[in-house]
Structure formats: structure tokens, C-alpha cells
Amino acid sequence: MISSIYISQAVGEPSEDDLFDLLEQCRRNNVKKGLSGMLMYGGGNYLQCLEGEPADVDELLKTIDADPRHTAIKILRRVQITSRQFTDWSMGFEHVTEKSFADIAGLSHLGLGAYNPEYLESNPEMIDTLLRWAARSKV
């Protein structure tokens, strides 16, 4: 089993309804393939962690790469795992805001401006902090 994390830039500004529709699509498709994970959106960027069998994750990443809702997809991490971090749901969701950063221990001094591909790639510990924070609640 693997965990793969990518970040991408949204094309346009998705509405709350757009984000809800995307989440519902993720949940439907992931259940069929036995995938789990977390999707976060904020500051014009998507960050997603996918967990599952390598072939299933890779197939989904190809589909995601072709999705016109975002661009500039960058894989930040791909690692073997022995257990899932997001076992309880096919796809969790968190809308990351300035207030979110203010509430996250260890990130409150950064702000939403740090939620971008360059900063996350240079600061992988921030990815872990964001995922732990997102895992605290189930949406």
C-alpha cells in the first residue's frame, strides 16, 4: 500500500458547491477502488493525500492529471505505508483558510500565503502538520 500526496493549482475560483461536488465525486469513485485520503483546498491550491494499492493510486493520479479543474500538478510525496492515516472515510475534506492557519499549532505564524507548492515542497513537515490537523475531524 502507498500514500501519495500532490498539490495543484485550481483553474478559476471554485464555489462551495463546486468543492462539494468534487468531494462527492471523490468519495463515490474512491469507495469503488478501496482508496482513502484527504482533500484540502485553500488559496487557489488543492492538496490531496491518496492511500491505497499502488496501481489504483496511479490510475487515479492519471485521471486527476487530466482533470480540467486544476493545473500544475506536483507530486510532493509517494511512500510505502503499512496502515492508512485516513481509515475512516473514502475522502475527507478541509477548506483551508487564514483562520485555519491561526488555529493550527505550529503554523499560526505562517498564514494562508504558505499554502502553495513552493513552500510545501520546501517544508515537508508542514504537509504532515496539515494532514494531522485535517484528520482531527471528519467531514
Short mmCIF file of the C-alpha atoms (twelve columns), coordinates in Angstrom:
data_MODEL
# 
_entry.id   MODEL 
# 
loop_
_atom_site.group_PDB 
_atom_site.id 
_atom_site.type_symbol 
_atom_site.label_atom_id 
_atom_site.label_alt_id 
_atom_site.label_comp_id 
_atom_site.label_asym_id 
_atom_site.label_seq_id 
_atom_site.Cartn_x 
_atom_site.Cartn_y 
_atom_site.Cartn_z 
_atom_site.pdbx_PDB_model_num 
ATOM 1   C CA . MET A 1   0.000   0.000  0.000   1 
ATOM 2   C CA . ILE A 2   1.149   3.557  -0.696  1 
ATOM 3   C CA . SER A 3   0.380   7.114  0.279   1 
ATOM 4   C CA . SER A 4   0.764   9.722  -2.439  1 
ATOM 5   C CA . ILE A 5   0.435   13.459 -1.857  1 
ATOM 6   C CA . TYR A 6   0.166   16.070 -4.578  1 
ATOM 7   C CA . ILE A 7   -0.552  19.781 -4.823  1 
ATOM 8   C CA . SER A 8   -2.108  21.567 -7.787  1 
ATOM 9   C CA . GLN A 9   -3.438  24.974 -8.696  1 
ATOM 10  C CA . ALA A 10  -7.164  25.479 -9.195  1 
ATOM 11  C CA . VAL A 11  -8.351  26.765 -12.545 1 
ATOM 12  C CA . GLY A 12  -10.601 29.628 -11.539 1 
ATOM 13  C CA . GLU A 13  -12.073 30.006 -8.070  1 
ATOM 14  C CA . PRO A 14  -14.284 27.012 -7.199  1 
ATOM 15  C CA . SER A 15  -17.506 27.804 -5.354  1 
ATOM 16  C CA . GLU A 16  -18.538 25.927 -2.222  1 
ATOM 17  C CA . ASP A 17  -20.931 23.934 -4.436  1 
ATOM 18  C CA . ASP A 18  -18.076 23.103 -6.825  1 
ATOM 19  C CA . LEU A 19  -15.972 21.855 -3.907  1 
ATOM 20  C CA . PHE A 20  -18.880 19.804 -2.534  1 
ATOM 21  C CA . ASP A 21  -19.486 18.239 -5.976  1 
ATOM 22  C CA . LEU A 22  -15.780 17.397 -6.283  1 
ATOM 23  C CA . LEU A 23  -15.784 15.814 -2.832  1 
ATOM 24  C CA . GLU A 24  -18.858 13.710 -3.637  1 
ATOM 25  C CA . GLN A 25  -17.222 12.547 -6.881  1 
ATOM 26  C CA . CYS A 26  -14.042 11.606 -4.980  1 
ATOM 27  C CA . ARG A 27  -15.989 9.666  -2.393  1 
ATOM 28  C CA . ARG A 28  -18.023 7.721  -4.969  1 
ATOM 29  C CA . ASN A 29  -15.003 6.788  -7.046  1 
ATOM 30  C CA . ASN A 30  -12.685 6.010  -4.133  1 
ATOM 31  C CA . VAL A 31  -15.093 3.587  -2.480  1 
ATOM 32  C CA . LYS A 32  -15.144 1.521  -5.678  1 
ATOM 33  C CA . LYS A 33  -11.334 1.244  -5.676  1 
ATOM 34  C CA . GLY A 34  -10.726 0.894  -1.943  1 
ATOM 35  C CA . LEU A 35  -8.942  4.253  -1.735  1 
ATOM 36  C CA . SER A 36  -8.926  6.633  1.211   1 
ATOM 37  C CA . GLY A 37  -7.491  10.063 1.756   1 
ATOM 38  C CA . MET A 38  -7.870  13.753 2.412   1 
ATOM 39  C CA . LEU A 39  -8.576  16.635 0.044   1 
ATOM 40  C CA . MET A 40  -7.795  20.178 1.131   1 
ATOM 41  C CA . TYR A 41  -8.439  23.397 -0.759  1 
ATOM 42  C CA . GLY A 42  -7.293  26.904 0.027   1 
ATOM 43  C CA . GLY A 43  -5.618  29.910 -1.517  1 
ATOM 44  C CA . GLY A 44  -6.242  28.609 -5.023  1 
ATOM 45  C CA . ASN A 45  -4.474  25.292 -4.353  1 
ATOM 46  C CA . TYR A 46  -5.590  21.708 -3.874  1 
ATOM 47  C CA . LEU A 47  -3.581  19.385 -1.644  1 
ATOM 48  C CA . GLN A 48  -4.598  15.744 -1.687  1 
ATOM 49  C CA . CYS A 49  -3.363  12.622 0.041   1 
ATOM 50  C CA . LEU A 50  -4.389  9.312  -1.541  1 
ATOM 51  C CA . GLU A 51  -3.942  5.937  0.156   1 
ATOM 52  C CA . GLY A 52  -4.334  2.538  -1.419  1 
ATOM 53  C CA . GLU A 53  -2.782  -0.068 -3.665  1 
ATOM 54  C CA . PRO A 54  -0.134  1.422  -5.982  1 
ATOM 55  C CA . ALA A 55  -1.927  0.535  -9.240  1 
ATOM 56  C CA . ASP A 56  -5.190  2.081  -8.010  1 
ATOM 57  C CA . VAL A 57  -3.497  5.258  -6.764  1 
ATOM 58  C CA . ASP A 58  -1.509  5.592  -10.002 1 
ATOM 59  C CA . GLU A 59  -4.639  5.115  -12.118 1 
ATOM 60  C CA . LEU A 60  -6.450  7.808  -10.153 1 
ATOM 61  C CA . LEU A 61  -3.479  10.178 -10.417 1 
ATOM 62  C CA . LYS A 62  -3.627  9.841  -14.223 1 
ATOM 63  C CA . THR A 63  -7.313  10.760 -14.116 1 
ATOM 64  C CA . ILE A 64  -6.606  13.682 -11.788 1 
ATOM 65  C CA . ASP A 65  -3.808  14.887 -14.077 1 
ATOM 66  C CA . ALA A 66  -6.306  15.139 -16.949 1 
ATOM 67  C CA . ASP A 67  -8.964  16.949 -14.867 1 
ATOM 68  C CA . PRO A 68  -9.507  20.497 -16.222 1 
ATOM 69  C CA . ARG A 69  -10.411 21.871 -12.763 1 
ATOM 70  C CA . HIS A 70  -6.745  22.220 -11.898 1 
ATOM 71  C CA . THR A 71  -3.268  22.501 -13.367 1 
ATOM 72  C CA . ALA A 72  0.408   22.316 -12.405 1 
ATOM 73  C CA . ILE A 73  0.085   19.035 -10.513 1 
ATOM 74  C CA . LYS A 74  3.187   18.284 -8.486  1 
ATOM 75  C CA . ILE A 75  3.717   15.045 -6.558  1 
ATOM 76  C CA . LEU A 76  5.161   16.010 -3.177  1 
ATOM 77  C CA . ARG A 77  5.458   12.557 -1.662  1 
ATOM 78  C CA . ARG A 78  4.955   8.902  -2.546  1 
ATOM 79  C CA . VAL A 79  5.787   6.391  0.177   1 
ATOM 80  C CA . GLN A 80  5.036   2.810  1.138   1 
ATOM 81  C CA . ILE A 81  2.737   2.585  4.158   1 
ATOM 82  C CA . THR A 82  1.663   -0.272 6.402   1 
ATOM 83  C CA . SER A 83  -1.502  1.428  7.642   1 
ATOM 84  C CA . ARG A 84  -3.753  4.223  6.488   1 
ATOM 85  C CA . GLN A 85  -3.893  7.627  8.122   1 
ATOM 86  C CA . PHE A 86  -7.452  8.187  6.839   1 
ATOM 87  C CA . THR A 87  -9.047  4.817  7.536   1 
ATOM 88  C CA . ASP A 88  -12.495 6.092  8.439   1 
ATOM 89  C CA . TRP A 89  -13.505 7.735  5.194   1 
ATOM 90  C CA . SER A 90  -13.010 7.413  1.438   1 
ATOM 91  C CA . MET A 91  -12.165 11.109 1.200   1 
ATOM 92  C CA . GLY A 92  -12.108 13.694 3.930   1 
ATOM 93  C CA . PHE A 93  -12.227 17.384 3.119   1 
ATOM 94  C CA . GLU A 94  -10.977 20.584 4.664   1 
ATOM 95  C CA . HIS A 95  -11.304 24.137 3.323   1 
ATOM 96  C CA . VAL A 96  -8.065  25.796 4.439   1 
ATOM 97  C CA . THR A 97  -8.394  29.489 5.335   1 
ATOM 98  C CA . GLU A 98  -6.465  32.189 7.193   1 
ATOM 99  C CA . LYS A 99  -8.461  31.196 10.286  1 
ATOM 100 C CA . SER A 100 -7.407  27.575 9.783   1 
ATOM 101 C CA . PHE A 101 -3.758  28.571 9.942   1 
ATOM 102 C CA . ALA A 102 -4.407  30.650 13.049  1 
ATOM 103 C CA . ASP A 103 -5.859  27.535 14.710  1 
ATOM 104 C CA . ILE A 104 -3.103  25.071 13.703  1 
ATOM 105 C CA . ALA A 105 -0.402  24.677 16.317  1 
ATOM 106 C CA . GLY A 106 2.966   25.286 14.739  1 
ATOM 107 C CA . LEU A 107 1.582   27.026 11.655  1 
ATOM 108 C CA . SER A 108 -0.243  30.012 13.147  1 
ATOM 109 C CA . HIS A 109 2.654   32.337 12.317  1 
ATOM 110 C CA . LEU A 110 2.602   31.452 8.592   1 
ATOM 111 C CA . GLY A 111 -0.835  32.262 7.230   1 
ATOM 112 C CA . LEU A 112 -2.509  31.056 4.070   1 
ATOM 113 C CA . GLY A 113 0.277   32.510 1.927   1 
ATOM 114 C CA . ALA A 114 2.403   29.496 2.901   1 
ATOM 115 C CA . TYR A 115 -0.175  27.102 1.411   1 
ATOM 116 C CA . ASN A 116 1.461   26.933 -2.010  1 
ATOM 117 C CA . PRO A 117 3.531   24.416 -3.998  1 
ATOM 118 C CA . GLU A 118 6.907   26.048 -3.458  1 
ATOM 119 C CA . TYR A 119 6.566   26.436 0.295   1 
ATOM 120 C CA . LEU A 120 5.101   22.972 0.837   1 
ATOM 121 C CA . GLU A 121 7.784   21.314 -1.256  1 
ATOM 122 C CA . SER A 122 10.490  23.109 0.746   1 
ATOM 123 C CA . ASN A 123 8.791   22.387 4.090   1 
ATOM 124 C CA . PRO A 124 7.503   18.792 4.058   1 
ATOM 125 C CA . GLU A 125 6.883   18.889 7.826   1 
ATOM 126 C CA . MET A 126 4.122   21.418 7.081   1 
ATOM 127 C CA . ILE A 127 2.364   18.799 4.953   1 
ATOM 128 C CA . ASP A 128 2.385   16.388 7.889   1 
ATOM 129 C CA . THR A 129 1.075   19.087 10.232  1 
ATOM 130 C CA . LEU A 130 -1.724  19.982 7.813   1 
ATOM 131 C CA . LEU A 131 -2.726  16.342 7.357   1 
ATOM 132 C CA . ARG A 132 -2.754  15.684 11.108  1 
ATOM 133 C CA . TRP A 133 -4.860  18.804 11.609  1 
ATOM 134 C CA . ALA A 134 -7.271  17.769 8.833   1 
ATOM 135 C CA . ALA A 135 -7.564  14.242 10.249  1 
ATOM 136 C CA . ARG A 136 -8.842  15.583 13.570  1 
ATOM 137 C CA . SER A 137 -12.366 15.969 12.186  1 
ATOM 138 C CA . LYS A 138 -14.437 14.030 9.736   1 
ATOM 139 C CA . VAL A 139 -16.392 15.891 7.083   1 
# 
